[in-house]
Amino acid sequence: MDLLRGIGLPALLVWPAMVFNVLGAFCLWFGIRLGLMALALAAYCMVTSVFHFIPEDPWQMTIFVKNWAIAGGLLALASHPDAS
């Protein structure tokens, strides 16, 4: 939450983000609107990674790279949502 406060965003944004992540995972798991949710979650990963781009902090850079790796996998899933 300190990261959010540091850039001027309210800490209450944690709750809608958590709900979005849980609902997104639920949709991916059960195949509900798979292509759309994969795109939405990929965009979310890319946008949130901007907040973790702190080259001086190795842990934040790890999270930055992880978010882009997950976004890549989600984009691959979005390109073929009906493949099983």
C-alpha atoms as a printed R data frame, in Angstrom:
   type eleno elety resid chain resno       x       y       z
1  ATOM     1    CA   MET     A     1   0.000   0.000   0.000
2  ATOM     2    CA   ASP     A     2   2.952   2.297   0.538
3  ATOM     3    CA   LEU     A     3   3.724   2.041  -3.175
4  ATOM     4    CA   LEU     A     4   0.232   3.333  -3.983
5  ATOM     5    CA   ARG     A     5   0.486   6.157  -1.475
6  ATOM     6    CA   GLY     A     6   3.913   7.077  -2.814
7  ATOM     7    CA   ILE     A     7   2.495   7.877  -6.243
8  ATOM     8    CA   GLY     A     8  -0.582   9.632  -4.915
9  ATOM     9    CA   LEU     A     9  -3.155   6.861  -5.367
10 ATOM    10    CA   PRO     A    10  -5.536   6.000  -2.539
11 ATOM    11    CA   ALA     A    11  -4.827   2.767  -0.699
12 ATOM    12    CA   LEU     A    12  -8.488   1.818  -1.129
13 ATOM    13    CA   LEU     A    13  -7.652   0.864  -4.733
14 ATOM    14    CA   VAL     A    14  -6.226  -2.365  -3.330
15 ATOM    15    CA   TRP     A    15  -9.736  -3.790  -2.796
16 ATOM    16    CA   PRO     A    16 -11.124  -3.337  -6.336
17 ATOM    17    CA   ALA     A    17  -7.818  -4.636  -7.709
18 ATOM    18    CA   MET     A    18  -8.092  -7.722  -5.513
19 ATOM    19    CA   VAL     A    19 -11.685  -8.335  -6.610
20 ATOM    20    CA   PHE     A    20 -10.658  -7.977 -10.275
21 ATOM    21    CA   ASN     A    21  -7.802 -10.454  -9.805
22 ATOM    22    CA   VAL     A    22  -9.999 -13.027  -8.075
23 ATOM    23    CA   LEU     A    23 -12.821 -12.707 -10.622
24 ATOM    24    CA   GLY     A    24 -10.305 -12.859 -13.458
25 ATOM    25    CA   ALA     A    25  -8.741 -16.017 -12.053
26 ATOM    26    CA   PHE     A    26 -12.205 -17.537 -11.615
27 ATOM    27    CA   CYS     A    27 -13.086 -16.751 -15.251
28 ATOM    28    CA   LEU     A    28  -9.810 -18.186 -16.526
29 ATOM    29    CA   TRP     A    29 -10.147 -21.321 -14.416
30 ATOM    30    CA   PHE     A    30 -13.679 -22.067 -15.562
31 ATOM    31    CA   GLY     A    31 -13.316 -20.755 -19.118
32 ATOM    32    CA   ILE     A    32 -15.849 -17.953 -18.745
33 ATOM    33    CA   ARG     A    33 -15.305 -15.245 -21.394
34 ATOM    34    CA   LEU     A    34 -11.762 -16.561 -21.700
35 ATOM    35    CA   GLY     A    35 -10.487 -14.351 -24.524
36 ATOM    36    CA   LEU     A    36 -11.887 -11.141 -23.065
37 ATOM    37    CA   MET     A    37 -10.705 -11.853 -19.529
38 ATOM    38    CA   ALA     A    38  -7.247 -12.878 -20.726
39 ATOM    39    CA   LEU     A    39  -6.944  -9.562 -22.590
40 ATOM    40    CA   ALA     A    40  -8.223  -7.593 -19.600
41 ATOM    41    CA   LEU     A    41  -5.838  -9.331 -17.207
42 ATOM    42    CA   ALA     A    42  -2.910  -8.888 -19.627
43 ATOM    43    CA   ALA     A    43  -3.637  -5.161 -19.840
44 ATOM    44    CA   TYR     A    44  -3.897  -5.025 -16.048
45 ATOM    45    CA   CYS     A    45  -0.502  -6.738 -15.686
46 ATOM    46    CA   MET     A    46   1.113  -4.323 -18.134
47 ATOM    47    CA   VAL     A    47  -0.367  -1.231 -16.480
48 ATOM    48    CA   THR     A    48   0.479  -2.318 -12.950
49 ATOM    49    CA   SER     A    49   4.032  -3.192 -13.964
50 ATOM    50    CA   VAL     A    50   4.674   0.517 -14.579
51 ATOM    51    CA   PHE     A    51   4.341   1.095 -10.832
52 ATOM    52    CA   HIS     A    52   7.001  -1.547 -10.172
53 ATOM    53    CA   PHE     A    53   9.612  -0.095 -12.529
54 ATOM    54    CA   ILE     A    54  12.115   0.996  -9.897
55 ATOM    55    CA   PRO     A    55  15.572  -0.002 -11.232
56 ATOM    56    CA   GLU     A    56  17.231   0.652  -7.853
57 ATOM    57    CA   ASP     A    57  15.099  -1.990  -6.133
58 ATOM    58    CA   PRO     A    58  15.802  -5.562  -7.325
59 ATOM    59    CA   TRP     A    59  12.572  -6.890  -5.808
60 ATOM    60    CA   GLN     A    60  10.431  -4.353  -7.686
61 ATOM    61    CA   MET     A    61  12.252  -5.184 -10.929
62 ATOM    62    CA   THR     A    62  11.511  -8.873 -10.325
63 ATOM    63    CA   ILE     A    63   7.816  -8.040 -10.002
64 ATOM    64    CA   PHE     A    64   8.041  -5.864 -13.143
65 ATOM    65    CA   VAL     A    65   9.492  -8.719 -15.210
66 ATOM    66    CA   LYS     A    66   7.035 -11.230 -13.698
67 ATOM    67    CA   ASN     A    67   4.078  -9.056 -14.676
68 ATOM    68    CA   TRP     A    68   5.280  -8.858 -18.294
69 ATOM    69    CA   ALA     A    69   5.839 -12.622 -18.399
70 ATOM    70    CA   ILE     A    70   2.317 -13.251 -17.122
71 ATOM    71    CA   ALA     A    71   0.935 -10.706 -19.607
72 ATOM    72    CA   GLY     A    72   2.669 -12.588 -22.421
73 ATOM    73    CA   GLY     A    73   1.080 -15.854 -21.372
74 ATOM    74    CA   LEU     A    74  -2.326 -14.211 -21.105
75 ATOM    75    CA   LEU     A    75  -1.959 -12.698 -24.586
76 ATOM    76    CA   ALA     A    76  -1.099 -16.145 -25.946
77 ATOM    77    CA   LEU     A    77  -4.208 -17.505 -24.244
78 ATOM    78    CA   ALA     A    78  -6.321 -14.644 -25.621
79 ATOM    79    CA   SER     A    79  -5.164 -15.372 -29.160
80 ATOM    80    CA   HIS     A    80  -6.564 -18.937 -28.971
81 ATOM    81    CA   PRO     A    81  -9.267 -18.916 -26.276
82 ATOM    82    CA   ASP     A    82 -11.019 -22.012 -27.599
83 ATOM    83    CA   ALA     A    83  -7.921 -24.253 -27.691
84 ATOM    84    CA   SER     A    84  -7.911 -26.924 -25.027
